[in-house]
Amino acid sequence: MNSLQTRIAALLIAAIVSVVLLASFAATWVMQPPAPQATMAPVARQIHMTIALMGQGRDSDLPGPLQAAPAAGTPDPGMTRFLRGALRRTGAPLDALVTRSGARRPLTASVPVEGGWLILQIPDLAPPPGRWKVLALWLALIVLGSAAISIHAARRLTRPLQLLEDAVDRVGPDGTLEPIPETGSGEVQAAAKALNRLSGQLRQAMESRMRLVAAAGHDLRTPMTRMRLRAEFIEDDAERAKWLSDLEELDTIADSAIRLVREEVGPDGALPLRLDRLLEDIAAELRSLGHPVETAALPPVAVDAGPIALKRALRNLVVNAATHGGGARVALAREGDRAVIRIEDDGPGVPLELLERIFEPFFRVDLARRKAFPGAGLGMAISREIVERHGGTITVRNRRPQGLEQICTLPCALADG
């Protein structure tokens, strides 16, 4: 969003500055004074006329003042060259000297004549001194003014987009948005109203989905109970065992679905929790059940989380590694203000094209392994739901040459360390 604002502001600044510079150049070109070559011809004619009149009159009637020396001042070579050229073009060639007595004083032409120097003032059409400073100040004012206007315009133009970006960042673990104040300009109000409507529709859809899953899980209990009772009366032991195994799998699926709904709609309260102790308890519990689980260094790290929910989430991850990977290795570290839990195994891993789907409900990497590894396929989905609700993340990647690594990060407790 900031890059878009920068591009819009830069485009507006370039457009405004270009237009002003083009207009300034056009105005300067149209209103510029005539060249010195054009203005020196009348001056030269005036000098020739004055010298001619001086030659016809008496000394007491001389119209021009004569001095014994040229006019004082700093010689101007350029204007002297222009004046001498004009005198050659308009009459007899004469020597001349143009001097400047001050920055804002007119130019003075000194022409040698018989008896002294004829002193005449000539117009100075040169630009005023310090013109480059004035031009630089003019351009600086243009750039600063156009920058302020452009930045303000870019912010107003991108405000609805900024609102969308902020709303996406505030999406909760349940997929809904927090209410957005419907204030500001018309465009911002329209965007806020649309986002609030979208949030309401998403919330209704999520609640409807949760009610459907919970109702299906509860409603399955009654027919499964009747089927289990009927299966008990099957005389063939092998057939009865198959029926009871299938019913047990259905019961597991129903329990997992209900548990997922409870995690999304009924989280337990967050408390300061020592992750190292929690991981030790999980590893000891799973080892007692026959799962190969090892623990590496577990430094003391605390997080704010619901004890029951977080234990369920981490237990699912460790069980997944121990069951499908042939054994789990659990390590804990603190990186800045985040607690990082790494769970590794040496199993076959997951195909790259299926890594993104591993957290989908009821997803199985290999459906043929359903019988060998019991479960409903909701463990990873429940774990991600719990971890993300506590401000954490879960990522999964394959190890080399084989195996899977599950990385869970959680924000450390404020009171920790």
Secondary structure as a PSIPRED ss2 file (coil, helix, strand):
# PSIPRED VFORMAT (PSIPRED V4.0)

   1 M C   1.000  0.000  0.000
   2 N H   0.000  1.000  0.000
   3 S H   0.000  1.000  0.000
   4 L H   0.000  1.000  0.000
   5 Q H   0.000  1.000  0.000
   6 T H   0.000  1.000  0.000
   7 R H   0.000  1.000  0.000
   8 I H   0.000  1.000  0.000
   9 A H   0.000  1.000  0.000
  10 A H   0.000  1.000  0.000
  11 L H   0.000  1.000  0.000
  12 L H   0.000  1.000  0.000
  13 I H   0.000  1.000  0.000
  14 A H   0.000  1.000  0.000
  15 A H   0.000  1.000  0.000
  16 I H   0.000  1.000  0.000
  17 V H   0.000  1.000  0.000
  18 S H   0.000  1.000  0.000
  19 V H   0.000  1.000  0.000
  20 V H   0.000  1.000  0.000
  21 L H   0.000  1.000  0.000
  22 L H   0.000  1.000  0.000
  23 A H   0.000  1.000  0.000
  24 S H   0.000  1.000  0.000
  25 F H   0.000  1.000  0.000
  26 A H   0.000  1.000  0.000
  27 A H   0.000  1.000  0.000
  28 T H   0.000  1.000  0.000
  29 W H   0.000  1.000  0.000
  30 V H   0.000  1.000  0.000
  31 M C   1.000  0.000  0.000
  32 Q C   1.000  0.000  0.000
  33 P C   1.000  0.000  0.000
  34 P C   1.000  0.000  0.000
  35 A C   1.000  0.000  0.000
  36 P H   0.000  1.000  0.000
  37 Q H   0.000  1.000  0.000
  38 A H   0.000  1.000  0.000
  39 T H   0.000  1.000  0.000
  40 M H   0.000  1.000  0.000
  41 A H   0.000  1.000  0.000
  42 P H   0.000  1.000  0.000
  43 V H   0.000  1.000  0.000
  44 A H   0.000  1.000  0.000
  45 R H   0.000  1.000  0.000
  46 Q H   0.000  1.000  0.000
  47 I H   0.000  1.000  0.000
  48 H H   0.000  1.000  0.000
  49 M H   0.000  1.000  0.000
  50 T H   0.000  1.000  0.000
  51 I H   0.000  1.000  0.000
  52 A H   0.000  1.000  0.000
  53 L H   0.000  1.000  0.000
  54 M H   0.000  1.000  0.000
  55 G H   0.000  1.000  0.000
  56 Q H   0.000  1.000  0.000
  57 G C   1.000  0.000  0.000
  58 R C   1.000  0.000  0.000
  59 D H   0.000  1.000  0.000
  60 S H   0.000  1.000  0.000
  61 D H   0.000  1.000  0.000
  62 L C   1.000  0.000  0.000
  63 P C   1.000  0.000  0.000
  64 G C   1.000  0.000  0.000
  65 P C   1.000  0.000  0.000
  66 L E   0.000  0.000  1.000
  67 Q E   0.000  0.000  1.000
  68 A C   1.000  0.000  0.000
  69 A C   1.000  0.000  0.000
  70 P C   1.000  0.000  0.000
  71 A C   1.000  0.000  0.000
  72 A C   1.000  0.000  0.000
  73 G C   1.000  0.000  0.000
  74 T E   0.000  0.000  1.000
  75 P E   0.000  0.000  1.000
  76 D C   1.000  0.000  0.000
  77 P H   0.000  1.000  0.000
  78 G H   0.000  1.000  0.000
  79 M H   0.000  1.000  0.000
  80 T H   0.000  1.000  0.000
  81 R H   0.000  1.000  0.000
  82 F H   0.000  1.000  0.000
  83 L H   0.000  1.000  0.000
  84 R H   0.000  1.000  0.000
  85 G H   0.000  1.000  0.000
  86 A H   0.000  1.000  0.000
  87 L H   0.000  1.000  0.000
  88 R H   0.000  1.000  0.000
  89 R H   0.000  1.000  0.000
  90 T H   0.000  1.000  0.000
  91 G C   1.000  0.000  0.000
  92 A C   1.000  0.000  0.000
  93 P C   1.000  0.000  0.000
  94 L C   1.000  0.000  0.000
  95 D C   1.000  0.000  0.000
  96 A C   1.000  0.000  0.000
  97 L E   0.000  0.000  1.000
  98 V E   0.000  0.000  1.000
  99 T E   0.000  0.000  1.000
 100 R E   0.000  0.000  1.000
 101 S C   1.000  0.000  0.000
 102 G C   1.000  0.000  0.000
 103 A C   1.000  0.000  0.000
 104 R C   1.000  0.000  0.000
 105 R C   1.000  0.000  0.000
 106 P C   1.000  0.000  0.000
 107 L E   0.000  0.000  1.000
 108 T E   0.000  0.000  1.000
 109 A E   0.000  0.000  1.000
 110 S E   0.000  0.000  1.000
 111 V E   0.000  0.000  1.000
 112 P E   0.000  0.000  1.000
 113 V E   0.000  0.000  1.000
 114 E C   1.000  0.000  0.000
 115 G C   1.000  0.000  0.000
 116 G E   0.000  0.000  1.000
 117 W E   0.000  0.000  1.000
 118 L E   0.000  0.000  1.000
 119 I E   0.000  0.000  1.000
 120 L E   0.000  0.000  1.000
 121 Q E   0.000  0.000  1.000
 122 I E   0.000  0.000  1.000
 123 P C   1.000  0.000  0.000
 124 D C   1.000  0.000  0.000
 125 L C   1.000  0.000  0.000
 126 A C   1.000  0.000  0.000
 127 P C   1.000  0.000  0.000
 128 P C   1.000  0.000  0.000
 129 P C   1.000  0.000  0.000
 130 G C   1.000  0.000  0.000
 131 R H   0.000  1.000  0.000
 132 W H   0.000  1.000  0.000
 133 K H   0.000  1.000  0.000
 134 V H   0.000  1.000  0.000
 135 L H   0.000  1.000  0.000
 136 A H   0.000  1.000  0.000
 137 L H   0.000  1.000  0.000
 138 W H   0.000  1.000  0.000
 139 L H   0.000  1.000  0.000
 140 A H   0.000  1.000  0.000
 141 L H   0.000  1.000  0.000
 142 I H   0.000  1.000  0.000
 143 V H   0.000  1.000  0.000
 144 L H   0.000  1.000  0.000
 145 G H   0.000  1.000  0.000
 146 S H   0.000  1.000  0.000
 147 A H   0.000  1.000  0.000
 148 A H   0.000  1.000  0.000
 149 I H   0.000  1.000  0.000
 150 S H   0.000  1.000  0.000
 151 I H   0.000  1.000  0.000
 152 H H   0.000  1.000  0.000
 153 A H   0.000  1.000  0.000
 154 A H   0.000  1.000  0.000
 155 R H   0.000  1.000  0.000
 156 R H   0.000  1.000  0.000
 157 L H   0.000  1.000  0.000
 158 T H   0.000  1.000  0.000
 159 R H   0.000  1.000  0.000
 160 P H   0.000  1.000  0.000
 161 L H   0.000  1.000  0.000
 162 Q H   0.000  1.000  0.000
 163 L H   0.000  1.000  0.000
 164 L H   0.000  1.000  0.000
 165 E H   0.000  1.000  0.000
 166 D H   0.000  1.000  0.000
 167 A H   0.000  1.000  0.000
 168 V H   0.000  1.000  0.000
 169 D H   0.000  1.000  0.000
 170 R C   1.000  0.000  0.000
 171 V C   1.000  0.000  0.000
 172 G C   1.000  0.000  0.000
 173 P C   1.000  0.000  0.000
 174 D C   1.000  0.000  0.000
 175 G C   1.000  0.000  0.000
 176 T C   1.000  0.000  0.000
 177 L C   1.000  0.000  0.000
 178 E C   1.000  0.000  0.000
 179 P C   1.000  0.000  0.000
 180 I C   1.000  0.000  0.000
 181 P C   1.000  0.000  0.000
 182 E C   1.000  0.000  0.000
 183 T C   1.000  0.000  0.000
 184 G C   1.000  0.000  0.000
 185 S C   1.000  0.000  0.000
 186 G H   0.000  1.000  0.000
 187 E H   0.000  1.000  0.000
 188 V H   0.000  1.000  0.000
 189 Q H   0.000  1.000  0.000
 190 A H   0.000  1.000  0.000
 191 A H   0.000  1.000  0.000
 192 A H   0.000  1.000  0.000
 193 K H   0.000  1.000  0.000
 194 A H   0.000  1.000  0.000
 195 L H   0.000  1.000  0.000
 196 N H   0.000  1.000  0.000
 197 R H   0.000  1.000  0.000
 198 L H   0.000  1.000  0.000
 199 S H   0.000  1.000  0.000
 200 G H   0.000  1.000  0.000
 201 Q H   0.000  1.000  0.000
 202 L H   0.000  1.000  0.000
 203 R H   0.000  1.000  0.000
 204 Q H   0.000  1.000  0.000
 205 A H   0.000  1.000  0.000
 206 M H   0.000  1.000  0.000
 207 E H   0.000  1.000  0.000
 208 S H   0.000  1.000  0.000
 209 R H   0.000  1.000  0.000
 210 M H   0.000  1.000  0.000
 211 R H   0.000  1.000  0.000
 212 L H   0.000  1.000  0.000
 213 V H   0.000  1.000  0.000
 214 A H   0.000  1.000  0.000
 215 A H   0.000  1.000  0.000
 216 A H   0.000  1.000  0.000
 217 G H   0.000  1.000  0.000
 218 H H   0.000  1.000  0.000
 219 D H   0.000  1.000  0.000
 220 L H   0.000  1.000  0.000
 221 R H   0.000  1.000  0.000
 222 T H   0.000  1.000  0.000
 223 P H   0.000  1.000  0.000
 224 M H   0.000  1.000  0.000
 225 T H   0.000  1.000  0.000
 226 R H   0.000  1.000  0.000
 227 M H   0.000  1.000  0.000
 228 R H   0.000  1.000  0.000
 229 L H   0.000  1.000  0.000
 230 R H   0.000  1.000  0.000
 231 A H   0.000  1.000  0.000
 232 E C   1.000  0.000  0.000
 233 F C   1.000  0.000  0.000
 234 I C   1.000  0.000  0.000
 235 E C   1.000  0.000  0.000
 236 D C   1.000  0.000  0.000
 237 D H   0.000  1.000  0.000
 238 A H   0.000  1.000  0.000
 239 E H   0.000  1.000  0.000
 240 R H   0.000  1.000  0.000
 241 A H   0.000  1.000  0.000
 242 K H   0.000  1.000  0.000
 243 W H   0.000  1.000  0.000
 244 L H   0.000  1.000  0.000
 245 S H   0.000  1.000  0.000
 246 D H   0.000  1.000  0.000
 247 L H   0.000  1.000  0.000
 248 E H   0.000  1.000  0.000
 249 E H   0.000  1.000  0.000
 250 L H   0.000  1.000  0.000
 251 D H   0.000  1.000  0.000
 252 T H   0.000  1.000  0.000
 253 I H   0.000  1.000  0.000
 254 A H   0.000  1.000  0.000
 255 D H   0.000  1.000  0.000
 256 S H   0.000  1.000  0.000
 257 A H   0.000  1.000  0.000
 258 I H   0.000  1.000  0.000
 259 R H   0.000  1.000  0.000
 260 L H   0.000  1.000  0.000
 261 V H   0.000  1.000  0.000
 262 R H   0.000  1.000  0.000
 263 E H   0.000  1.000  0.000
 264 E H   0.000  1.000  0.000
 265 V H   0.000  1.000  0.000
 266 G C   1.000  0.000  0.000
 267 P C   1.000  0.000  0.000
 268 D C   1.000  0.000  0.000
 269 G C   1.000  0.000  0.000
 270 A C   1.000  0.000  0.000
 271 L E   0.000  0.000  1.000
 272 P E   0.000  0.000  1.000
 273 L E   0.000  0.000  1.000
 274 R E   0.000  0.000  1.000
 275 L H   0.000  1.000  0.000
 276 D H   0.000  1.000  0.000
 277 R H   0.000  1.000  0.000
 278 L H   0.000  1.000  0.000
 279 L H   0.000  1.000  0.000
 280 E H   0.000  1.000  0.000
 281 D H   0.000  1.000  0.000
 282 I H   0.000  1.000  0.000
 283 A H   0.000  1.000  0.000
 284 A H   0.000  1.000  0.000
 285 E H   0.000  1.000  0.000
 286 L H   0.000  1.000  0.000
 287 R H   0.000  1.000  0.000
 288 S H   0.000  1.000  0.000
 289 L C   1.000  0.000  0.000
 290 G C   1.000  0.000  0.000
 291 H C   1.000  0.000  0.000
 292 P C   1.000  0.000  0.000
 293 V E   0.000  0.000  1.000
 294 E E   0.000  0.000  1.000
 295 T E   0.000  0.000  1.000
 296 A C   1.000  0.000  0.000
 297 A C   1.000  0.000  0.000
 298 L C   1.000  0.000  0.000
 299 P C   1.000  0.000  0.000
 300 P C   1.000  0.000  0.000
 301 V C   1.000  0.000  0.000
 302 A E   0.000  0.000  1.000
 303 V E   0.000  0.000  1.000
 304 D E   0.000  0.000  1.000
 305 A E   0.000  0.000  1.000
 306 G C   1.000  0.000  0.000
 307 P H   0.000  1.000  0.000
 308 I H   0.000  1.000  0.000
 309 A H   0.000  1.000  0.000
 310 L H   0.000  1.000  0.000
 311 K H   0.000  1.000  0.000
 312 R H   0.000  1.000  0.000
 313 A H   0.000  1.000  0.000
 314 L H   0.000  1.000  0.000
 315 R H   0.000  1.000  0.000
 316 N H   0.000  1.000  0.000
 317 L H   0.000  1.000  0.000
 318 V H   0.000  1.000  0.000
 319 V H   0.000  1.000  0.000
 320 N H   0.000  1.000  0.000
 321 A H   0.000  1.000  0.000
 322 A H   0.000  1.000  0.000
 323 T H   0.000  1.000  0.000
 324 H H   0.000  1.000  0.000
 325 G C   1.000  0.000  0.000
 326 G C   1.000  0.000  0.000
 327 G C   1.000  0.000  0.000
 328 A E   0.000  0.000  1.000
 329 R E   0.000  0.000  1.000
 330 V E   0.000  0.000  1.000
 331 A E   0.000  0.000  1.000
 332 L E   0.000  0.000  1.000
 333 A E   0.000  0.000  1.000
 334 R E   0.000  0.000  1.000
 335 E E   0.000  0.000  1.000
 336 G C   1.000  0.000  0.000
 337 D C   1.000  0.000  0.000
 338 R E   0.000  0.000  1.000
 339 A E   0.000  0.000  1.000
 340 V E   0.000  0.000  1.000
 341 I E   0.000  0.000  1.000
 342 R E   0.000  0.000  1.000
 343 I E   0.000  0.000  1.000
 344 E E   0.000  0.000  1.000
 345 D E   0.000  0.000  1.000
 346 D C   1.000  0.000  0.000
 347 G C   1.000  0.000  0.000
 348 P C   1.000  0.000  0.000
 349 G C   1.000  0.000  0.000
 350 V C   1.000  0.000  0.000
 351 P C   1.000  0.000  0.000
 352 L H   0.000  1.000  0.000
 353 E H   0.000  1.000  0.000
 354 L H   0.000  1.000  0.000
 355 L H   0.000  1.000  0.000
 356 E H   0.000  1.000  0.000
 357 R H   0.000  1.000  0.000
 358 I C   1.000  0.000  0.000
 359 F C   1.000  0.000  0.000
 360 E C   1.000  0.000  0.000
 361 P C   1.000  0.000  0.000
 362 F C   1.000  0.000  0.000
 363 F C   1.000  0.000  0.000
 364 R C   1.000  0.000  0.000
 365 V C   1.000  0.000  0.000
 366 D C   1.000  0.000  0.000
 367 L H   0.000  1.000  0.000
 368 A H   0.000  1.000  0.000
 369 R H   0.000  1.000  0.000
 370 R C   1.000  0.000  0.000
 371 K C   1.000  0.000  0.000
 372 A C   1.000  0.000  0.000
 373 F C   1.000  0.000  0.000
 374 P C   1.000  0.000  0.000
 375 G C   1.000  0.000  0.000
 376 A C   1.000  0.000  0.000
 377 G C   1.000  0.000  0.000
 378 L C   1.000  0.000  0.000
 379 G H   0.000  1.000  0.000
 380 M H   0.000  1.000  0.000
 381 A H   0.000  1.000  0.000
 382 I H   0.000  1.000  0.000
 383 S H   0.000  1.000  0.000
 384 R H   0.000  1.000  0.000
 385 E H   0.000  1.000  0.000
 386 I H   0.000  1.000  0.000
 387 V H   0.000  1.000  0.000
 388 E H   0.000  1.000  0.000
 389 R H   0.000  1.000  0.000
 390 H C   1.000  0.000  0.000
 391 G C   1.000  0.000  0.000
 392 G C   1.000  0.000  0.000
 393 T E   0.000  0.000  1.000
 394 I E   0.000  0.000  1.000
 395 T E   0.000  0.000  1.000
 396 V E   0.000  0.000  1.000
 397 R E   0.000  0.000  1.000
 398 N E   0.000  0.000  1.000
 399 R C   1.000  0.000  0.000
 400 R C   1.000  0.000  0.000
 401 P C   1.000  0.000  0.000
 402 Q C   1.000  0.000  0.000
 403 G C   1.000  0.000  0.000
 404 L E   0.000  0.000  1.000
 405 E E   0.000  0.000  1.000
 406 Q E   0.000  0.000  1.000
 407 I E   0.000  0.000  1.000
 408 C E   0.000  0.000  1.000
 409 T E   0.000  0.000  1.000
 410 L E   0.000  0.000  1.000
 411 P E   0.000  0.000  1.000
 412 C E   0.000  0.000  1.000
 413 A C   1.000  0.000  0.000
 414 L C   1.000  0.000  0.000
 415 A C   1.000  0.000  0.000
 416 D C   1.000  0.000  0.000
 417 G C   1.000  0.000  0.000
